[in-house]
Amino acid sequence: MSESRDPDESAAALQARVAALEAENAELRSTPVQTRHPARRSRAVLAVVLILLGVLLAPVALVTGWAKWTLTDTDRFVATYAPLSNSPEVQAYVVDEAMAAVDARVDLGRLTQELVDGLIALGTGPRATTALRTLQATATDGLRSMIRDGMSEFVASDKFDTAWAEALRVGHTQLVGTLTNDPAAVATISEDGTLGIPLGPIVEQVKASLVERGITVAGRIPPVNRTIPLVQSDQLPTVQLAYGVTVAVGTWLPWLVLALLVGGVLVANRRSRAVLWAAGGFAFVMALAAIGFVVGRILLVAAVPASVLPGSVSSLFYDAATDGMRATAAAAAVLGLAVVVVGWLAGPYRTPTRLREVYATGVGRLRGSADERGLSTGPVGAWVYRRRSLIFGLIAVVAGVVVLTTKPLTVSAVGWTAFWTAVAVVVVTLVERPGGGATAAESVASGSFDRDQVAH
């Protein structure tokens, strides 16, 4: 017969065991997380660094990518600024500048005096001579008015559109040549060191138009060398540096930003949360960039003296250069928010999980109703179900390609892409037939719908 164990000894042994376990647990708790999981901590730090770099470089990629695509190409530059020829502000500014160029090169008062002296030399009487001298100032004003009216008519005609586009082409060619240190282009800088849109060709066409109308005195207007300023000579070093950076990084920087954001998500320990942070940060900086372009417009008008470029005209030029970037920034912000929404809906959170369950139940009922009416997709649905991960991946790839190749990217383009992507996903979930006759709700209960359908 075995000996009975003393209850006090059993209790003491149990207490000793509990104390040992508590000590071991306390030791584990006191051990730093990085000591226990160094790999996970390293991945978390790397994910934060990659996502942060991608978010901070996103506005730079937007500006350099758009500038590389638009402003460094002469044809796109002309297409960007050519519509400004129809702006009343630009037309009035061109007339003012052209008249200032004429006044600077032609003494209309002296020209009128020579005409009056020529008439008097033909033998006019005292009264006629007095009348001619009296009308000399009026004649000068009338001549200036005729030249101005001729210029106004010209800038309102289709010929001005052609002349404006050609002036843009010449000005941009000179600007790019100067920024790339082309000696031939540097020699074309105007006397005051300004690079811009030359008014010489426009004035020459106005002269020809006035002569055709019988105002032959306009033919005595000499060639003018005046420009609508784009860059002043003291700004050239800064602009040259910016141009070089744009050309160097404008092509690959947007792709680098995309790689950084995607890489940060892939190396993260919790990818669902990393998607939300990456997309949210991207949307935030793009929204700031869109606001920044609006603020930049105000600062530009305040910084550029009216004597150099009127505020209304500088605003038009600024808008023409930045409208595409501002629209792209707004569209990118909307795209980031859309990714946040999709990532949240597909994430392992309580509310999205319930929403997916409700959706799956509704889809299951629709499938059952269709099957009862003989509308089952049969083998095709089973095939789609087996390959749904690949199909959802292809849908995501197509949507990504559409967004990345759409230039300029607009809010409308993002919205329609998101809409048709959602339609495609819904169609796939309606067509597929889970294997073994399982309903959509049963798929959710087992976790297969949640993991394989929604997460993709």
C-alpha positions as CSV (number, residue, x, y, z in Angstrom):
1,M,0.0,0.0,0.0
2,S,1.5,3.3,-1.1
3,E,2.3,6.1,1.3
4,S,-0.1,9.1,1.3
5,R,1.6,12.4,0.4
6,D,1.6,15.1,2.9
7,P,-0.8,17.9,1.8
8,D,1.6,20.5,3.1
9,E,4.4,19.2,1.0
10,S,2.2,19.1,-2.2
11,A,1.1,22.7,-1.6
12,A,4.7,23.8,-1.0
13,A,5.8,22.1,-4.3
14,L,3.0,23.8,-6.1
15,Q,3.8,27.2,-4.8
16,A,7.5,26.7,-5.7
17,R,6.4,25.7,-9.2
18,V,4.2,28.8,-9.5
19,A,6.9,31.0,-8.2
20,A,9.4,29.6,-10.8
21,L,6.9,30.2,-13.6
22,E,6.2,33.7,-12.4
23,A,10.0,34.5,-12.3
24,E,10.4,33.1,-15.8
25,N,7.5,35.1,-17.1
26,A,8.9,38.3,-15.5
27,E,12.3,37.6,-17.1
28,L,10.6,37.3,-20.5
29,R,8.7,40.5,-20.0
30,S,11.8,42.4,-19.0
31,T,13.6,41.2,-22.2
32,P,13.5,43.9,-24.8
33,V,11.3,43.2,-27.9
34,Q,14.2,43.9,-30.2
35,T,16.2,41.1,-28.5
36,R,13.4,38.7,-28.9
37,H,12.4,39.7,-32.4
38,P,15.4,41.5,-34.1
39,A,14.3,40.6,-37.6
40,R,10.8,42.0,-37.1
41,R,12.0,45.2,-35.7
42,S,14.5,45.7,-38.6
43,R,11.7,45.1,-41.1
44,A,9.5,47.6,-39.3
45,V,12.3,50.3,-39.4
46,L,13.1,49.6,-43.0
47,A,9.4,49.8,-43.9
48,V,9.0,53.2,-42.2
49,V,12.1,54.6,-43.9
50,L,11.0,53.4,-47.4
51,I,7.5,54.8,-47.0
52,L,8.7,58.1,-45.5
53,L,11.2,58.6,-48.4
54,G,8.5,57.7,-51.0
55,V,6.0,60.2,-49.4
56,L,8.6,63.0,-49.1
57,L,9.8,62.6,-52.7
58,A,6.3,62.3,-54.2
59,P,5.9,66.1,-54.7
60,V,9.4,66.4,-56.2
61,A,8.6,63.6,-58.6
62,L,5.4,65.3,-59.6
63,V,7.1,68.6,-60.5
64,T,10.2,67.1,-62.2
65,G,8.2,64.5,-64.0
66,W,5.7,67.0,-65.3
67,A,8.3,69.5,-66.3
68,K,10.4,66.9,-68.0
69,W,7.3,65.8,-70.0
70,T,6.0,69.2,-70.8
71,L,8.3,72.2,-70.4
72,T,11.5,70.6,-71.9
73,D,9.8,69.7,-75.1
74,T,9.3,72.5,-77.6
75,D,6.1,71.1,-79.1
76,R,4.5,70.5,-75.8
77,F,5.6,73.9,-74.6
78,V,4.0,75.6,-77.6
79,A,0.8,73.5,-77.0
80,T,0.7,74.6,-73.4
81,Y,1.1,78.4,-74.0
82,A,-0.4,78.8,-77.5
83,P,-4.0,79.1,-76.2
84,L,-3.0,82.3,-74.3
85,S,-3.1,84.2,-77.7
86,N,-6.9,84.3,-77.3
87,S,-6.7,85.9,-73.8
88,P,-7.7,89.6,-73.8
89,E,-5.1,90.3,-71.1
90,V,-2.3,88.8,-73.2
91,Q,-3.5,90.6,-76.4
92,A,-3.6,93.9,-74.6
93,Y,-0.1,93.3,-73.1
94,V,1.3,92.4,-76.5
95,V,-0.1,95.6,-78.0
96,D,1.3,97.7,-75.1
97,E,4.7,96.0,-75.5
98,A,4.8,96.4,-79.2
99,M,3.8,100.0,-79.0
100,A,6.5,100.6,-76.4
101,A,9.0,99.0,-78.7
102,V,7.9,101.2,-81.6
103,D,8.0,104.3,-79.4
104,A,11.5,103.4,-78.3
105,R,12.8,102.9,-81.9
106,V,10.8,105.5,-83.8
107,D,10.3,109.2,-83.0
108,L,6.8,109.6,-84.4
109,G,6.8,113.3,-83.6
110,R,9.9,113.9,-85.6
111,L,8.5,111.7,-88.4
112,T,5.4,113.8,-88.5
113,Q,7.5,117.0,-88.5
114,E,9.5,115.8,-91.5
115,L,6.2,115.1,-93.3
116,V,4.9,118.6,-92.4
117,D,8.2,120.2,-93.4
118,G,8.0,118.4,-96.7
119,L,4.6,119.8,-97.4
120,I,5.6,123.3,-96.4
121,A,8.6,123.1,-98.7
122,L,6.2,122.5,-101.6
123,G,5.1,126.1,-101.1
124,T,2.3,126.6,-98.7
125,G,1.0,130.0,-97.7
126,P,1.3,131.5,-94.2
127,R,-2.1,130.4,-93.1
128,A,-1.6,126.8,-94.5
129,T,1.8,126.7,-92.8
130,T,0.3,127.8,-89.5
131,A,-2.5,125.3,-89.8
132,L,0.0,122.5,-90.6
133,R,2.1,123.4,-87.6
134,T,-1.0,123.4,-85.4
135,L,-2.1,120.0,-86.7
136,Q,1.3,118.5,-86.3
137,A,0.7,117.3,-82.7
138,T,-2.7,116.0,-83.7
139,A,-1.2,114.2,-86.7
140,T,1.4,112.6,-84.4
141,D,-1.3,111.3,-82.1
142,G,-3.4,110.1,-85.1
143,L,-0.4,108.2,-86.5
144,R,0.3,106.6,-83.2
145,S,-3.5,105.7,-82.9
146,M,-3.5,104.2,-86.4
147,I,-0.5,102.0,-85.6
148,R,-2.0,100.9,-82.3
149,D,-5.4,100.2,-84.0
150,G,-3.5,98.1,-86.6
151,M,-1.8,96.2,-83.9
152,S,-5.1,95.6,-82.0
153,E,-6.7,94.3,-85.1
154,F,-3.8,92.1,-85.8
155,V,-3.7,90.5,-82.3
156,A,-7.4,89.8,-82.6
157,S,-7.0,87.9,-85.9
158,D,-6.0,84.4,-86.7
159,K,-2.7,85.6,-88.0
160,F,-1.7,86.5,-84.5
161,D,-2.3,82.9,-83.3
162,T,0.2,81.7,-85.9
163,A,2.7,84.5,-85.0
164,W,2.3,83.8,-81.3
165,A,2.9,80.1,-81.7
166,E,6.0,80.8,-83.8
167,A,7.3,83.3,-81.3
168,L,6.8,80.7,-78.5
169,R,8.7,78.2,-80.6
170,V,11.6,80.6,-81.1
171,G,11.6,81.7,-77.5
172,H,11.6,78.2,-76.1
173,T,14.3,77.1,-78.5
174,Q,16.5,80.0,-77.3
175,L,15.7,79.2,-73.7
176,V,16.5,75.5,-73.9
177,G,19.7,76.3,-75.9
178,T,20.8,78.8,-73.3
179,L,20.0,76.4,-70.4
180,T,22.1,73.7,-72.1
181,N,25.0,76.2,-72.7
182,D,24.6,76.3,-76.5
183,P,26.8,79.3,-77.6
184,A,24.6,80.1,-80.6
185,A,21.5,80.3,-78.3
186,V,23.3,82.5,-75.8
187,A,24.1,85.0,-78.5
188,T,20.3,85.5,-79.0
189,I,19.7,86.9,-75.5
190,S,18.2,90.4,-75.8
191,E,20.2,93.5,-74.9
192,D,18.8,93.7,-71.4
193,G,19.7,90.1,-70.7
194,T,16.1,88.8,-71.0
195,L,15.1,85.5,-72.4
196,G,11.5,85.2,-73.4
197,I,9.0,85.4,-76.2
198,P,10.3,87.7,-79.0
199,L,7.9,90.4,-80.2
200,G,10.1,91.2,-83.3
201,P,8.2,88.8,-85.7
202,I,4.9,90.1,-84.4
203,V,5.8,93.7,-85.0
204,E,7.1,92.8,-88.5
205,Q,3.7,91.3,-89.4
206,V,1.9,94.3,-88.0
207,K,4.1,96.6,-90.2
208,A,3.2,94.6,-93.3
209,S,-0.5,94.7,-92.4
210,L,-0.4,98.5,-92.0
211,V,1.5,99.0,-95.2
212,E,-1.1,96.9,-97.0
213,R,-3.8,99.2,-95.6
214,G,-2.0,102.2,-97.1
215,I,-0.2,103.4,-94.0
216,T,3.1,103.4,-95.7
217,V,4.8,105.4,-92.9
218,A,4.6,102.2,-90.9
219,G,7.3,100.7,-93.2
220,R,9.8,103.1,-91.6
221,I,9.5,101.3,-88.2
222,P,12.9,99.6,-87.7
223,P,13.3,96.0,-86.4
224,V,12.6,95.7,-82.7
225,N,14.4,93.6,-80.1
226,R,11.9,93.2,-77.3
227,T,10.6,90.1,-75.5
228,I,8.0,89.0,-73.1
229,P,10.3,88.0,-70.3
230,L,10.6,84.4,-69.2
231,V,14.0,84.4,-67.5
232,Q,16.3,87.3,-66.5
233,S,20.0,86.9,-67.0
234,D,20.7,87.0,-63.3
235,Q,18.3,84.1,-62.8
236,L,20.1,81.9,-65.4
237,P,22.4,80.0,-63.1
238,T,19.5,79.0,-60.8
239,V,17.3,78.1,-63.8
240,Q,20.1,76.1,-65.5
241,L,20.6,74.1,-62.3
242,A,16.9,73.4,-62.0
243,Y,16.7,72.4,-65.7
244,G,19.6,70.0,-65.3
245,V,18.0,68.4,-62.3
246,T,14.7,68.1,-64.1
247,V,16.2,66.4,-67.1
248,A,18.3,64.1,-64.9
249,V,15.6,62.9,-62.5
250,G,12.3,63.7,-64.2
251,T,12.1,60.4,-66.0
252,W,12.9,57.9,-63.2
253,L,12.0,59.7,-60.0
254,P,8.3,58.9,-60.2
255,W,9.1,55.3,-60.7
256,L,11.5,55.4,-57.7
257,V,8.7,56.9,-55.5
258,L,6.4,54.1,-56.6
259,A,9.1,51.5,-55.8
260,L,9.8,53.0,-52.4
261,L,6.1,52.9,-51.4
262,V,5.5,49.4,-52.7
263,G,8.7,48.2,-51.1
264,G,7.8,49.7,-47.8
265,V,4.5,47.9,-47.8
266,L,6.1,44.5,-48.9
267,V,8.7,44.5,-46.1
268,A,6.3,45.7,-43.4
269,N,5.3,43.2,-40.7
270,R,1.7,44.3,-40.9
271,R,1.1,45.0,-44.6
272,S,-2.5,46.0,-44.2
273,R,-1.6,48.8,-41.8
274,A,1.4,49.8,-44.0
275,V,-0.9,50.2,-47.0
276,L,-3.0,52.6,-45.1
277,W,0.0,54.7,-43.9
278,A,1.7,54.7,-47.3
279,A,-1.5,55.7,-49.2
280,G,-2.6,58.1,-46.6
281,G,0.8,59.9,-46.5
282,F,0.8,60.0,-50.3
283,A,-2.6,61.5,-50.4
284,F,-1.7,64.1,-47.8
285,V,1.5,65.4,-49.5
286,M,-0.3,65.5,-52.9
287,A,-3.1,67.6,-51.4
288,L,-0.4,69.9,-49.9
289,A,1.2,70.1,-53.4
290,A,-2.1,71.1,-55.0
291,I,-2.6,73.8,-52.3
292,G,1.1,74.9,-52.8
293,F,0.5,75.6,-56.5
294,V,-2.4,78.0,-55.5
295,V,-0.2,79.7,-52.9
296,G,2.7,79.9,-55.5
297,R,0.4,81.8,-57.8
298,I,-0.2,84.5,-55.2
299,L,3.5,84.7,-54.3
300,L,4.4,85.0,-58.0
301,V,2.1,88.0,-58.6
302,A,3.4,89.7,-55.5
303,A,7.1,89.1,-56.5
304,V,7.1,90.0,-60.1
305,P,7.0,93.8,-60.6
306,A,4.2,95.1,-62.8
307,S,6.8,96.9,-64.9
308,V,8.3,93.5,-65.8
309,L,5.1,91.6,-66.3
310,P,1.5,92.7,-65.3
311,G,0.0,90.6,-62.6
312,S,-2.9,89.3,-64.8
313,V,-0.5,88.2,-67.5
314,S,2.0,86.5,-65.1
315,S,-1.0,84.7,-63.5
316,L,-2.0,83.4,-66.9
317,F,1.5,82.2,-67.7
318,Y,1.8,80.6,-64.2
319,D,-1.6,78.9,-64.6
320,A,-0.7,77.6,-68.1
321,A,2.5,76.0,-66.6
322,T,1.0,74.6,-63.4
323,D,-2.6,73.7,-64.3
324,G,-1.6,70.2,-65.4
325,M,0.6,69.7,-62.3
326,R,-2.2,71.0,-60.0
327,A,-4.8,68.7,-61.6
328,T,-2.4,65.8,-61.4
329,A,-1.7,66.5,-57.7
330,A,-5.4,66.6,-56.9
331,A,-6.0,63.4,-58.9
332,A,-3.1,61.7,-57.1
333,A,-4.5,62.8,-53.7
334,V,-7.9,61.2,-54.7
335,L,-6.0,58.1,-55.8
336,G,-4.3,57.8,-52.5
337,L,-7.6,58.2,-50.6
338,A,-9.1,55.5,-52.8
339,V,-6.3,53.1,-51.9
340,V,-6.8,54.0,-48.2
341,V,-10.5,53.0,-48.5
342,V,-9.8,49.8,-50.4
343,G,-7.0,48.9,-48.0
344,W,-9.3,49.5,-45.0
345,L,-12.1,47.5,-46.5
346,A,-9.7,44.6,-47.3
347,G,-8.0,44.8,-43.9
348,P,-8.4,42.5,-40.8
349,Y,-10.5,45.1,-39.0
350,R,-13.8,44.4,-37.3
351,T,-16.1,46.8,-39.3
352,P,-14.7,45.9,-42.8
353,T,-14.9,42.2,-41.9
354,R,-18.6,42.6,-41.1
355,L,-19.2,44.5,-44.3
356,R,-17.5,41.8,-46.3
357,E,-19.7,39.2,-44.5
358,V,-22.8,41.2,-45.5
359,Y,-21.6,41.5,-49.1
360,A,-20.8,37.8,-49.3
361,T,-24.2,36.9,-47.9
362,G,-25.9,39.1,-50.5
363,V,-23.8,37.6,-53.3
364,G,-24.6,34.1,-52.1
365,R,-28.3,34.9,-52.3
366,L,-28.0,36.3,-55.8
367,R,-26.1,33.2,-56.8
368,G,-28.8,31.0,-55.3
369,S,-31.6,32.9,-57.0
370,A,-29.8,32.7,-60.3
371,D,-29.2,29.0,-59.9
372,E,-32.9,28.4,-59.2
373,R,-33.7,30.1,-62.5
374,G,-31.3,28.1,-64.5
375,L,-28.7,30.9,-64.8
376,S,-25.8,29.1,-63.1
377,T,-22.4,29.7,-64.6
378,G,-21.6,26.0,-64.0
379,P,-18.1,24.9,-65.0
380,V,-17.1,28.5,-66.0
381,G,-18.0,29.7,-62.5
382,A,-16.0,26.9,-60.9
383,W,-13.0,27.7,-63.2
384,V,-13.2,31.4,-62.2
385,Y,-13.4,30.5,-58.5
386,R,-10.2,28.4,-58.8
387,R,-8.4,31.2,-60.5
388,R,-9.9,34.2,-58.7
389,S,-6.6,35.3,-57.2
390,L,-5.0,35.5,-60.6
391,I,-8.1,37.3,-62.0
392,F,-8.1,39.9,-59.2
393,G,-4.4,40.4,-59.6
394,L,-4.9,41.1,-63.4
395,I,-7.7,43.6,-62.6
396,A,-5.4,45.4,-60.2
397,V,-2.5,45.4,-62.7
398,V,-4.8,46.8,-65.5
399,A,-6.1,49.5,-63.2
400,G,-2.5,50.4,-62.2
401,V,-1.4,50.6,-65.8
402,V,-4.3,52.9,-66.7
403,V,-3.5,55.2,-63.8
404,L,0.3,55.3,-64.5
405,T,0.0,55.9,-68.2
406,T,-2.8,58.5,-68.2
407,K,-1.3,61.9,-68.9
408,P,-2.4,64.2,-67.5
409,L,-3.9,62.3,-64.6
410,T,-7.2,63.8,-63.6
411,V,-9.7,63.2,-60.8
412,S,-12.2,62.0,-63.5
413,A,-9.7,59.5,-64.8
414,V,-9.1,58.2,-61.3
415,G,-12.8,58.0,-60.5
416,W,-13.7,56.1,-63.7
417,T,-10.8,53.7,-63.2
418,A,-12.0,53.0,-59.6
419,F,-15.6,52.6,-60.8
420,W,-14.8,50.1,-63.6
421,T,-12.4,48.2,-61.3
422,A,-15.1,47.8,-58.7
423,V,-17.5,46.7,-61.4
424,A,-15.0,44.1,-62.6
425,V,-14.6,42.7,-59.0
426,V,-18.3,42.5,-58.5
427,V,-18.8,40.7,-61.8
428,V,-16.1,38.1,-60.8
429,T,-17.7,37.5,-57.4
430,L,-21.1,37.0,-59.1
431,V,-19.8,34.7,-61.8
432,E,-17.6,32.4,-59.7
433,R,-19.0,29.3,-58.1
434,P,-17.1,28.1,-54.9
435,G,-16.1,24.5,-55.1
436,G,-18.2,21.9,-53.4
437,G,-21.3,24.0,-53.8
438,A,-20.3,26.3,-50.9
439,T,-22.2,29.5,-50.7
440,A,-20.5,32.9,-50.4
441,A,-21.6,33.1,-46.8
442,E,-20.0,29.7,-46.0
443,S,-16.9,30.9,-47.8
444,V,-16.7,33.8,-45.4
445,A,-17.3,31.6,-42.4
446,S,-14.4,29.4,-43.4
447,G,-12.3,32.5,-44.1
448,S,-11.7,31.7,-47.8
449,F,-13.7,34.5,-49.2
450,D,-12.2,37.0,-46.8
451,R,-8.6,36.0,-47.5
452,D,-8.7,35.2,-51.2
453,Q,-11.4,37.4,-52.6
454,V,-11.5,40.6,-50.7
455,A,-7.8,40.9,-49.9
456,H,-6.9,40.7,-53.5
